[in-house]
Amino acid sequence: MQNGDSVTNKPCDRNILRTLELISEMIELANIGDIEREDTGCGILYGMLRDSAYKLKKIAEQEKENHIKKG
């Protein structure tokens, strides 16, 4: 990984970028699901999904930075 989101040929770097894409989808789904929910059970579900996504995002972004520093 270099210069932000530029992809190298290394599978580990591509996997981190794919993980970040999935996390974005998780956040989007949680936001939509929360808006469209009809009961509190769904609110809990989408709240947990959003919370998990942000926790994963923090870890994935740190790992991305570690890979950038390593070169």
mmCIF file of the N, C-alpha and C atoms, coordinates in Angstrom:
data_MODEL
# 
_entry.id   MODEL 
# 
loop_
_atom_site.group_PDB 
_atom_site.id 
_atom_site.type_symbol 
_atom_site.label_atom_id 
_atom_site.label_alt_id 
_atom_site.label_comp_id 
_atom_site.label_asym_id 
_atom_site.label_entity_id 
_atom_site.label_seq_id 
_atom_site.pdbx_PDB_ins_code 
_atom_site.Cartn_x 
_atom_site.Cartn_y 
_atom_site.Cartn_z 
_atom_site.occupancy 
_atom_site.B_iso_or_equiv 
_atom_site.pdbx_formal_charge 
_atom_site.auth_seq_id 
_atom_site.auth_comp_id 
_atom_site.auth_asym_id 
_atom_site.auth_atom_id 
_atom_site.pdbx_PDB_model_num 
ATOM 1   N N  . MET A 1 1  ? 0.830   -1.173 0.000  1.00 0.00 ? 1  MET A N  1 
ATOM 2   C CA . MET A 1 1  ? 0.000   0.000  0.000  1.00 0.00 ? 1  MET A CA 1 
ATOM 3   C C  . MET A 1 1  ? 0.874   1.236  0.000  1.00 0.00 ? 1  MET A C  1 
ATOM 4   N N  . GLN A 1 2  ? 0.483   2.206  -0.787 1.00 0.00 ? 2  GLN A N  1 
ATOM 5   C CA . GLN A 1 2  ? 1.220   3.459  -0.851 1.00 0.00 ? 2  GLN A CA 1 
ATOM 6   C C  . GLN A 1 2  ? 0.232   4.589  -1.067 1.00 0.00 ? 2  GLN A C  1 
ATOM 7   N N  . ASN A 1 3  ? 0.588   5.771  -0.596 1.00 0.00 ? 3  ASN A N  1 
ATOM 8   C CA . ASN A 1 3  ? -0.214  6.974  -0.858 1.00 0.00 ? 3  ASN A CA 1 
ATOM 9   C C  . ASN A 1 3  ? -1.706  6.745  -0.660 1.00 0.00 ? 3  ASN A C  1 
ATOM 10  N N  . GLY A 1 4  ? -2.099  6.412  0.528  1.00 0.00 ? 4  GLY A N  1 
ATOM 11  C CA . GLY A 1 4  ? -3.521  6.265  0.807  1.00 0.00 ? 4  GLY A CA 1 
ATOM 12  C C  . GLY A 1 4  ? -4.063  4.933  0.369  1.00 0.00 ? 4  GLY A C  1 
ATOM 13  N N  . ASP A 1 5  ? -4.910  4.921  -0.660 1.00 0.00 ? 5  ASP A N  1 
ATOM 14  C CA . ASP A 1 5  ? -5.593  3.703  -1.058 1.00 0.00 ? 5  ASP A CA 1 
ATOM 15  C C  . ASP A 1 5  ? -4.988  3.013  -2.272 1.00 0.00 ? 5  ASP A C  1 
ATOM 16  N N  . SER A 1 6  ? -3.816  3.409  -2.717 1.00 0.00 ? 6  SER A N  1 
ATOM 17  C CA . SER A 1 6  ? -3.207  2.737  -3.849 1.00 0.00 ? 6  SER A CA 1 
ATOM 18  C C  . SER A 1 6  ? -2.930  1.285  -3.482 1.00 0.00 ? 6  SER A C  1 
ATOM 19  N N  . VAL A 1 7  ? -3.300  0.391  -4.350 1.00 0.00 ? 7  VAL A N  1 
ATOM 20  C CA . VAL A 1 7  ? -3.182  -1.028 -4.073 1.00 0.00 ? 7  VAL A CA 1 
ATOM 21  C C  . VAL A 1 7  ? -1.869  -1.560 -4.616 1.00 0.00 ? 7  VAL A C  1 
ATOM 22  N N  . THR A 1 8  ? -1.204  -2.351 -3.805 1.00 0.00 ? 8  THR A N  1 
ATOM 23  C CA . THR A 1 8  ? -0.024  -3.050 -4.273 1.00 0.00 ? 8  THR A CA 1 
ATOM 24  C C  . THR A 1 8  ? -0.467  -4.423 -4.765 1.00 0.00 ? 8  THR A C  1 
ATOM 25  N N  . ASN A 1 9  ? 0.486   -5.192 -5.210 1.00 0.00 ? 9  ASN A N  1 
ATOM 26  C CA . ASN A 1 9  ? 0.179   -6.542 -5.652 1.00 0.00 ? 9  ASN A CA 1 
ATOM 27  C C  . ASN A 1 9  ? 0.089   -7.516 -4.495 1.00 0.00 ? 9  ASN A C  1 
ATOM 28  N N  . LYS A 1 10 ? 0.337   -7.042 -3.292 1.00 0.00 ? 10 LYS A N  1 
ATOM 29  C CA . LYS A 1 10 ? 0.340   -7.930 -2.139 1.00 0.00 ? 10 LYS A CA 1 
ATOM 30  C C  . LYS A 1 10 ? -1.096  -8.256 -1.712 1.00 0.00 ? 10 LYS A C  1 
ATOM 31  N N  . PRO A 1 11 ? -1.399  -9.537 -1.617 1.00 0.00 ? 11 PRO A N  1 
ATOM 32  C CA . PRO A 1 11 ? -2.748  -9.929 -1.201 1.00 0.00 ? 11 PRO A CA 1 
ATOM 33  C C  . PRO A 1 11 ? -3.148  -9.350 0.162  1.00 0.00 ? 11 PRO A C  1 
ATOM 34  N N  . CYS A 1 12 ? -2.216  -9.249 1.074  1.00 0.00 ? 12 CYS A N  1 
ATOM 35  C CA . CYS A 1 12 ? -2.557  -8.735 2.402  1.00 0.00 ? 12 CYS A CA 1 
ATOM 36  C C  . CYS A 1 12 ? -3.031  -7.281 2.319  1.00 0.00 ? 12 CYS A C  1 
ATOM 37  N N  . ASP A 1 13 ? -2.452  -6.492 1.436  1.00 0.00 ? 13 ASP A N  1 
ATOM 38  C CA . ASP A 1 13 ? -2.888  -5.099 1.262  1.00 0.00 ? 13 ASP A CA 1 
ATOM 39  C C  . ASP A 1 13 ? -4.268  -5.027 0.601  1.00 0.00 ? 13 ASP A C  1 
ATOM 40  N N  . ARG A 1 14 ? -4.473  -5.858 -0.400 1.00 0.00 ? 14 ARG A N  1 
ATOM 41  C CA . ARG A 1 14 ? -5.787  -5.889 -1.055 1.00 0.00 ? 14 ARG A CA 1 
ATOM 42  C C  . ARG A 1 14 ? -6.869  -6.330 -0.069 1.00 0.00 ? 14 ARG A C  1 
ATOM 43  N N  . ASN A 1 15 ? -6.528  -7.248 0.798  1.00 0.00 ? 15 ASN A N  1 
ATOM 44  C CA . ASN A 1 15 ? -7.503  -7.726 1.786  1.00 0.00 ? 15 ASN A CA 1 
ATOM 45  C C  . ASN A 1 15 ? -7.882  -6.629 2.775  1.00 0.00 ? 15 ASN A C  1 
ATOM 46  N N  . ILE A 1 16 ? -6.934  -5.817 3.165  1.00 0.00 ? 16 ILE A N  1 
ATOM 47  C CA . ILE A 1 16 ? -7.241  -4.699 4.065  1.00 0.00 ? 16 ILE A CA 1 
ATOM 48  C C  . ILE A 1 16 ? -8.176  -3.715 3.377  1.00 0.00 ? 16 ILE A C  1 
ATOM 49  N N  . LEU A 1 17 ? -7.894  -3.388 2.127  1.00 0.00 ? 17 LEU A N  1 
ATOM 50  C CA . LEU A 1 17 ? -8.763  -2.465 1.398  1.00 0.00 ? 17 LEU A CA 1 
ATOM 51  C C  . LEU A 1 17 ? -10.161 -3.047 1.218  1.00 0.00 ? 17 LEU A C  1 
ATOM 52  N N  . ARG A 1 18 ? -10.248 -4.329 0.945  1.00 0.00 ? 18 ARG A N  1 
ATOM 53  C CA . ARG A 1 18 ? -11.561 -4.987 0.808  1.00 0.00 ? 18 ARG A CA 1 
ATOM 54  C C  . ARG A 1 18 ? -12.301 -4.962 2.147  1.00 0.00 ? 18 ARG A C  1 
ATOM 55  N N  . THR A 1 19 ? -11.572 -5.161 3.223  1.00 0.00 ? 19 THR A N  1 
ATOM 56  C CA . THR A 1 19 ? -12.173 -5.097 4.557  1.00 0.00 ? 19 THR A CA 1 
ATOM 57  C C  . THR A 1 19 ? -12.759 -3.718 4.806  1.00 0.00 ? 19 THR A C  1 
ATOM 58  N N  . LEU A 1 20 ? -12.019 -2.676 4.436  1.00 0.00 ? 20 LEU A N  1 
ATOM 59  C CA . LEU A 1 20 ? -12.520 -1.313 4.611  1.00 0.00 ? 20 LEU A CA 1 
ATOM 60  C C  . LEU A 1 20 ? -13.767 -1.066 3.752  1.00 0.00 ? 20 LEU A C  1 
ATOM 61  N N  . GLU A 1 21 ? -13.826 -1.664 2.578  1.00 0.00 ? 21 GLU A N  1 
ATOM 62  C CA . GLU A 1 21 ? -15.025 -1.551 1.740  1.00 0.00 ? 21 GLU A CA 1 
ATOM 63  C C  . GLU A 1 21 ? -16.222 -2.219 2.419  1.00 0.00 ? 21 GLU A C  1 
ATOM 64  N N  . LEU A 1 22 ? -16.000 -3.399 2.973  1.00 0.00 ? 22 LEU A N  1 
ATOM 65  C CA . LEU A 1 22 ? -17.076 -4.106 3.670  1.00 0.00 ? 22 LEU A CA 1 
ATOM 66  C C  . LEU A 1 22 ? -17.551 -3.319 4.889  1.00 0.00 ? 22 LEU A C  1 
ATOM 67  N N  . ILE A 1 23 ? -16.626 -2.709 5.582  1.00 0.00 ? 23 ILE A N  1 
ATOM 68  C CA . ILE A 1 23 ? -16.974 -1.895 6.746  1.00 0.00 ? 23 ILE A CA 1 
ATOM 69  C C  . ILE A 1 23 ? -17.861 -0.725 6.324  1.00 0.00 ? 23 ILE A C  1 
ATOM 70  N N  . SER A 1 24 ? -17.539 -0.101 5.215  1.00 0.00 ? 24 SER A N  1 
ATOM 71  C CA . SER A 1 24 ? -18.380 0.993  4.707  1.00 0.00 ? 24 SER A CA 1 
ATOM 72  C C  . SER A 1 24 ? -19.787 0.496  4.406  1.00 0.00 ? 24 SER A C  1 
ATOM 73  N N  . GLU A 1 25 ? -19.885 -0.695 3.841  1.00 0.00 ? 25 GLU A N  1 
ATOM 74  C CA . GLU A 1 25 ? -21.193 -1.277 3.567  1.00 0.00 ? 25 GLU A CA 1 
ATOM 75  C C  . GLU A 1 25 ? -21.941 -1.568 4.868  1.00 0.00 ? 25 GLU A C  1 
ATOM 76  N N  . MET A 1 26 ? -21.228 -2.043 5.879  1.00 0.00 ? 26 MET A N  1 
ATOM 77  C CA . MET A 1 26 ? -21.852 -2.306 7.178  1.00 0.00 ? 26 MET A CA 1 
ATOM 78  C C  . MET A 1 26 ? -22.440 -1.025 7.765  1.00 0.00 ? 26 MET A C  1 
ATOM 79  N N  . ILE A 1 27 ? -21.678 0.053  7.717  1.00 0.00 ? 27 ILE A N  1 
ATOM 80  C CA . ILE A 1 27 ? -22.140 1.331  8.257  1.00 0.00 ? 27 ILE A CA 1 
ATOM 81  C C  . ILE A 1 27 ? -23.356 1.826  7.476  1.00 0.00 ? 27 ILE A C  1 
ATOM 82  N N  . GLU A 1 28 ? -23.293 1.723  6.168  1.00 0.00 ? 28 GLU A N  1 
ATOM 83  C CA . GLU A 1 28 ? -24.415 2.157  5.334  1.00 0.00 ? 28 GLU A CA 1 
ATOM 84  C C  . GLU A 1 28 ? -25.675 1.346  5.649  1.00 0.00 ? 28 GLU A C  1 
ATOM 85  N N  . LEU A 1 29 ? -25.538 0.028  5.750  1.00 0.00 ? 29 LEU A N  1 
ATOM 86  C CA . LEU A 1 29 ? -26.674 -0.829 6.064  1.00 0.00 ? 29 LEU A CA 1 
ATOM 87  C C  . LEU A 1 29 ? -27.239 -0.503 7.443  1.00 0.00 ? 29 LEU A C  1 
ATOM 88  N N  . ALA A 1 30 ? -26.367 -0.279 8.420  1.00 0.00 ? 30 ALA A N  1 
ATOM 89  C CA . ALA A 1 30 ? -26.822 0.058  9.768  1.00 0.00 ? 30 ALA A CA 1 
ATOM 90  C C  . ALA A 1 30 ? -27.616 1.358  9.755  1.00 0.00 ? 30 ALA A C  1 
ATOM 91  N N  . ASN A 1 31 ? -27.155 2.339  9.014  1.00 0.00 ? 31 ASN A N  1 
ATOM 92  C CA . ASN A 1 31 ? -27.857 3.623  8.940  1.00 0.00 ? 31 ASN A CA 1 
ATOM 93  C C  . ASN A 1 31 ? -29.221 3.477  8.268  1.00 0.00 ? 31 ASN A C  1 
ATOM 94  N N  . ILE A 1 32 ? -29.263 2.762  7.155  1.00 0.00 ? 32 ILE A N  1 
ATOM 95  C CA . ILE A 1 32 ? -30.524 2.549  6.449  1.00 0.00 ? 32 ILE A CA 1 
ATOM 96  C C  . ILE A 1 32 ? -31.476 1.704  7.303  1.00 0.00 ? 32 ILE A C  1 
ATOM 97  N N  . GLY A 1 33 ? -30.944 0.635  7.855  1.00 0.00 ? 33 GLY A N  1 
ATOM 98  C CA . GLY A 1 33 ? -31.769 -0.238 8.683  1.00 0.00 ? 33 GLY A CA 1 
ATOM 99  C C  . GLY A 1 33 ? -32.350 0.485  9.883  1.00 0.00 ? 33 GLY A C  1 
ATOM 100 N N  . ASP A 1 34 ? -31.571 1.356  10.473 1.00 0.00 ? 34 ASP A N  1 
ATOM 101 C CA . ASP A 1 34 ? -32.044 2.107  11.634 1.00 0.00 ? 34 ASP A CA 1 
ATOM 102 C C  . ASP A 1 34 ? -33.169 3.059  11.245 1.00 0.00 ? 34 ASP A C  1 
ATOM 103 N N  . ILE A 1 35 ? -33.055 3.680  10.088 1.00 0.00 ? 35 ILE A N  1 
ATOM 104 C CA . ILE A 1 35 ? -34.098 4.595  9.604  1.00 0.00 ? 35 ILE A CA 1 
ATOM 105 C C  . ILE A 1 35 ? -35.394 3.831  9.298  1.00 0.00 ? 35 ILE A C  1 
ATOM 106 N N  . GLU A 1 36 ? -35.257 2.650  8.723  1.00 0.00 ? 36 GLU A N  1 
ATOM 107 C CA . GLU A 1 36 ? -36.415 1.895  8.253  1.00 0.00 ? 36 GLU A CA 1 
ATOM 108 C C  . GLU A 1 36 ? -36.952 0.887  9.269  1.00 0.00 ? 36 GLU A C  1 
ATOM 109 N N  . ARG A 1 37 ? -36.373 0.795  10.425 1.00 0.00 ? 37 ARG A N  1 
ATOM 110 C CA . ARG A 1 37 ? -36.782 -0.234 11.401 1.00 0.00 ? 37 ARG A CA 1 
ATOM 111 C C  . ARG A 1 37 ? -38.178 0.032  11.931 1.00 0.00 ? 37 ARG A C  1 
ATOM 112 N N  . GLU A 1 38 ? -38.794 -1.056 12.394 1.00 0.00 ? 38 GLU A N  1 
ATOM 113 C CA . GLU A 1 38 ? -40.146 -0.960 12.921 1.00 0.00 ? 38 GLU A CA 1 
ATOM 114 C C  . GLU A 1 38 ? -40.233 -1.313 14.399 1.00 0.00 ? 38 GLU A C  1 
ATOM 115 N N  . ASP A 1 39 ? -39.138 -1.782 14.994 1.00 0.00 ? 39 ASP A N  1 
ATOM 116 C CA . ASP A 1 39 ? -39.189 -2.133 16.404 1.00 0.00 ? 39 ASP A CA 1 
ATOM 117 C C  . ASP A 1 39 ? -37.826 -1.965 17.056 1.00 0.00 ? 39 ASP A C  1 
ATOM 118 N N  . THR A 1 40 ? -37.803 -2.067 18.376 1.00 0.00 ? 40 THR A N  1 
ATOM 119 C CA . THR A 1 40 ? -36.551 -1.846 19.113 1.00 0.00 ? 40 THR A CA 1 
ATOM 120 C C  . THR A 1 40 ? -35.539 -2.958 18.896 1.00 0.00 ? 40 THR A C  1 
ATOM 121 N N  . GLY A 1 41 ? -36.005 -4.175 18.607 1.00 0.00 ? 41 GLY A N  1 
ATOM 122 C CA . GLY A 1 41 ? -35.076 -5.278 18.344 1.00 0.00 ? 41 GLY A CA 1 
ATOM 123 C C  . GLY A 1 41 ? -34.181 -4.983 17.157 1.00 0.00 ? 41 GLY A C  1 
ATOM 124 N N  . CYS A 1 42 ? -34.767 -4.423 16.126 1.00 0.00 ? 42 CYS A N  1 
ATOM 125 C CA . CYS A 1 42 ? -33.979 -4.037 14.953 1.00 0.00 ? 42 CYS A CA 1 
ATOM 126 C C  . CYS A 1 42 ? -33.047 -2.880 15.299 1.00 0.00 ? 42 CYS A C  1 
ATOM 127 N N  . GLY A 1 43 ? -33.512 -1.977 16.159 1.00 0.00 ? 43 GLY A N  1 
ATOM 128 C CA . GLY A 1 43 ? -32.653 -0.875 16.588 1.00 0.00 ? 43 GLY A CA 1 
ATOM 129 C C  . GLY A 1 43 ? -31.406 -1.390 17.275 1.00 0.00 ? 43 GLY A C  1 
ATOM 130 N N  . ILE A 1 44 ? -31.576 -2.412 18.105 1.00 0.00 ? 44 ILE A N  1 
ATOM 131 C CA . ILE A 1 44 ? -30.425 -3.021 18.783 1.00 0.00 ? 44 ILE A CA 1 
ATOM 132 C C  . ILE A 1 44 ? -29.500 -3.672 17.760 1.00 0.00 ? 44 ILE A C  1 
ATOM 133 N N  . LEU A 1 45 ? -30.087 -4.404 16.827 1.00 0.00 ? 45 LEU A N  1 
ATOM 134 C CA . LEU A 1 45 ? -29.302 -5.069 15.780 1.00 0.00 ? 45 LEU A CA 1 
ATOM 135 C C  . LEU A 1 45 ? -28.457 -4.079 14.997 1.00 0.00 ? 45 LEU A C  1 
ATOM 136 N N  . TYR A 1 46 ? -29.091 -3.006 14.517 1.00 0.00 ? 46 TYR A N  1 
ATOM 137 C CA . TYR A 1 46 ? -28.364 -2.051 13.690 1.00 0.00 ? 46 TYR A CA 1 
ATOM 138 C C  . TYR A 1 46 ? -27.386 -1.212 14.500 1.00 0.00 ? 46 TYR A C  1 
ATOM 139 N N  . GLY A 1 47 ? -27.699 -0.997 15.767 1.00 0.00 ? 47 GLY A N  1 
ATOM 140 C CA . GLY A 1 47 ? -26.746 -0.316 16.645 1.00 0.00 ? 47 GLY A CA 1 
ATOM 141 C C  . GLY A 1 47 ? -25.499 -1.156 16.849 1.00 0.00 ? 47 GLY A C  1 
ATOM 142 N N  . MET A 1 48 ? -25.692 -2.460 17.046 1.00 0.00 ? 48 MET A N  1 
ATOM 143 C CA . MET A 1 48 ? -24.549 -3.363 17.200 1.00 0.00 ? 48 MET A CA 1 
ATOM 144 C C  . MET A 1 48 ? -23.737 -3.461 15.921 1.00 0.00 ? 48 MET A C  1 
ATOM 145 N N  . LEU A 1 49 ? -24.429 -3.498 14.783 1.00 0.00 ? 49 LEU A N  1 
ATOM 146 C CA . LEU A 1 49 ? -23.738 -3.550 13.492 1.00 0.00 ? 49 LEU A CA 1 
ATOM 147 C C  . LEU A 1 49 ? -22.873 -2.307 13.302 1.00 0.00 ? 49 LEU A C  1 
ATOM 148 N N  . ARG A 1 50 ? -23.435 -1.135 13.594 1.00 0.00 ? 50 ARG A N  1 
ATOM 149 C CA . ARG A 1 50 ? -22.699 0.122  13.450 1.00 0.00 ? 50 ARG A CA 1 
ATOM 150 C C  . ARG A 1 50 ? -21.503 0.155  14.407 1.00 0.00 ? 50 ARG A C  1 
ATOM 151 N N  . ASP A 1 51 ? -21.734 -0.219 15.656 1.00 0.00 ? 51 ASP A N  1 
ATOM 152 C CA . ASP A 1 51 ? -20.665 -0.215 16.653 1.00 0.00 ? 51 ASP A CA 1 
ATOM 153 C C  . ASP A 1 51 ? -19.529 -1.156 16.239 1.00 0.00 ? 51 ASP A C  1 
ATOM 154 N N  . SER A 1 52 ? -19.895 -2.338 15.790 1.00 0.00 ? 52 SER A N  1 
ATOM 155 C CA . SER A 1 52 ? -18.882 -3.306 15.346 1.00 0.00 ? 52 SER A CA 1 
ATOM 156 C C  . SER A 1 52 ? -18.106 -2.785 14.147 1.00 0.00 ? 52 SER A C  1 
ATOM 157 N N  . ALA A 1 53 ? -18.802 -2.143 13.232 1.00 0.00 ? 53 ALA A N  1 
ATOM 158 C CA . ALA A 1 53 ? -18.147 -1.603 12.035 1.00 0.00 ? 53 ALA A CA 1 
ATOM 159 C C  . ALA A 1 53 ? -17.113 -0.554 12.418 1.00 0.00 ? 53 ALA A C  1 
ATOM 160 N N  . TYR A 1 54 ? -17.457 0.344  13.336 1.00 0.00 ? 54 TYR A N  1 
ATOM 161 C CA . TYR A 1 54 ? -16.502 1.380  13.725 1.00 0.00 ? 54 TYR A CA 1 
ATOM 162 C C  . TYR A 1 54 ? -15.304 0.804  14.475 1.00 0.00 ? 54 TYR A C  1 
ATOM 163 N N  . LYS A 1 55 ? -15.523 -0.233 15.265 1.00 0.00 ? 55 LYS A N  1 
ATOM 164 C CA . LYS A 1 55 ? -14.400 -0.892 15.944 1.00 0.00 ? 55 LYS A CA 1 
ATOM 165 C C  . LYS A 1 55 ? -13.474 -1.550 14.923 1.00 0.00 ? 55 LYS A C  1 
ATOM 166 N N  . LEU A 1 56 ? -14.071 -2.253 13.966 1.00 0.00 ? 56 LEU A N  1 
ATOM 167 C CA . LEU A 1 56 ? -13.275 -2.883 12.915 1.00 0.00 ? 56 LEU A CA 1 
ATOM 168 C C  . LEU A 1 56 ? -12.547 -1.850 12.062 1.00 0.00 ? 56 LEU A C  1 
ATOM 169 N N  . LYS A 1 57 ? -13.215 -0.733 11.790 1.00 0.00 ? 57 LYS A N  1 
ATOM 170 C CA . LYS A 1 57 ? -12.609 0.317  10.972 1.00 0.00 ? 57 LYS A CA 1 
ATOM 171 C C  . LYS A 1 57 ? -11.343 0.851  11.626 1.00 0.00 ? 57 LYS A C  1 
ATOM 172 N N  . LYS A 1 58 ? -11.396 1.067  12.917 1.00 0.00 ? 58 LYS A N  1 
ATOM 173 C CA . LYS A 1 58 ? -10.225 1.565  13.637 1.00 0.00 ? 58 LYS A CA 1 
ATOM 174 C C  . LYS A 1 58 ? -9.049  0.595  13.507 1.00 0.00 ? 58 LYS A C  1 
ATOM 175 N N  . ILE A 1 59 ? -9.320  -0.674 13.681 1.00 0.00 ? 59 ILE A N  1 
ATOM 176 C CA . ILE A 1 59 ? -8.267  -1.694 13.581 1.00 0.00 ? 59 ILE A CA 1 
ATOM 177 C C  . ILE A 1 59 ? -7.732  -1.790 12.152 1.00 0.00 ? 59 ILE A C  1 
ATOM 178 N N  . ALA A 1 60 ? -8.628  -1.807 11.169 1.00 0.00 ? 60 ALA A N  1 
ATOM 179 C CA . ALA A 1 60 ? -8.216  -1.937 9.772  1.00 0.00 ? 60 ALA A CA 1 
ATOM 180 C C  . ALA A 1 60 ? -7.399  -0.727 9.315  1.00 0.00 ? 60 ALA A C  1 
ATOM 181 N N  . GLU A 1 61 ? -7.804  0.460  9.736  1.00 0.00 ? 61 GLU A N  1 
ATOM 182 C CA . GLU A 1 61 ? -7.055  1.657  9.345  1.00 0.00 ? 61 GLU A CA 1 
ATOM 183 C C  . GLU A 1 61 ? -5.668  1.670  9.990  1.00 0.00 ? 61 GLU A C  1 
ATOM 184 N N  . GLN A 1 62 ? -5.572  1.193  11.215 1.00 0.00 ? 62 GLN A N  1 
ATOM 185 C CA . GLN A 1 62 ? -4.259  1.117  11.861 1.00 0.00 ? 62 GLN A CA 1 
ATOM 186 C C  . GLN A 1 62 ? -3.369  0.110  11.137 1.00 0.00 ? 62 GLN A C  1 
ATOM 187 N N  . GLU A 1 63 ? -3.952  -1.007 10.752 1.00 0.00 ? 63 GLU A N  1 
ATOM 188 C CA . GLU A 1 63 ? -3.176  -2.015 10.030 1.00 0.00 ? 63 GLU A CA 1 
ATOM 189 C C  . GLU A 1 63 ? -2.746  -1.494 8.667  1.00 0.00 ? 63 GLU A C  1 
ATOM 190 N N  . LYS A 1 64 ? -3.606  -0.747 8.027  1.00 0.00 ? 64 LYS A N  1 
ATOM 191 C CA . LYS A 1 64 ? -3.263  -0.123 6.739  1.00 0.00 ? 64 LYS A CA 1 
ATOM 192 C C  . LYS A 1 64 ? -2.071  0.811  6.909  1.00 0.00 ? 64 LYS A C  1 
ATOM 193 N N  . GLU A 1 65 ? -2.098  1.633  7.943  1.00 0.00 ? 65 GLU A N  1 
ATOM 194 C CA . GLU A 1 65 ? -0.988  2.537  8.218  1.00 0.00 ? 65 GLU A CA 1 
ATOM 195 C C  . GLU A 1 65 ? 0.306   1.772  8.493  1.00 0.00 ? 65 GLU A C  1 
ATOM 196 N N  . ASN A 1 66 ? 0.196   0.684  9.235  1.00 0.00 ? 66 ASN A N  1 
ATOM 197 C CA . ASN A 1 66 ? 1.376   -0.161 9.500  1.00 0.00 ? 66 ASN A CA 1 
ATOM 198 C C  . ASN A 1 66 ? 1.976   -0.690 8.203  1.00 0.00 ? 66 ASN A C  1 
ATOM 199 N N  . HIS A 1 67 ? 1.131   -1.095 7.282  1.00 0.00 ? 67 HIS A N  1 
ATOM 200 C CA . HIS A 1 67 ? 1.619   -1.608 5.999  1.00 0.00 ? 67 HIS A CA 1 
ATOM 201 C C  . HIS A 1 67 ? 2.257   -0.495 5.170  1.00 0.00 ? 67 HIS A C  1 
ATOM 202 N N  . ILE A 1 68 ? 1.691   0.702  5.233  1.00 0.00 ? 68 ILE A N  1 
ATOM 203 C CA . ILE A 1 68 ? 2.259   1.829  4.493  1.00 0.00 ? 68 ILE A CA 1 
ATOM 204 C C  . ILE A 1 68 ? 3.649   2.169  5.038  1.00 0.00 ? 68 ILE A C  1 
ATOM 205 N N  . LYS A 1 69 ? 3.777   2.164  6.350  1.00 0.00 ? 69 LYS A N  1 
ATOM 206 C CA . LYS A 1 69 ? 5.075   2.467  6.972  1.00 0.00 ? 69 LYS A CA 1 
ATOM 207 C C  . LYS A 1 69 ? 6.133   1.432  6.641  1.00 0.00 ? 69 LYS A C  1 
ATOM 208 N N  . LYS A 1 70 ? 5.692   0.158  6.535  1.00 0.00 ? 70 LYS A N  1 
ATOM 209 C CA . LYS A 1 70 ? 6.645   -0.920 6.202  1.00 0.00 ? 70 LYS A CA 1 
ATOM 210 C C  . LYS A 1 70 ? 7.082   -0.851 4.753  1.00 0.00 ? 70 LYS A C  1 
ATOM 211 N N  . GLY A 1 71 ? 6.239   -0.252 3.922  1.00 0.00 ? 71 GLY A N  1 
ATOM 212 C CA . GLY A 1 71 ? 6.586   -0.103 2.504  1.00 0.00 ? 71 GLY A CA 1 
ATOM 213 C C  . GLY A 1 71 ? 6.073   -1.146 1.630  1.00 0.00 ? 71 GLY A C  1 
# 
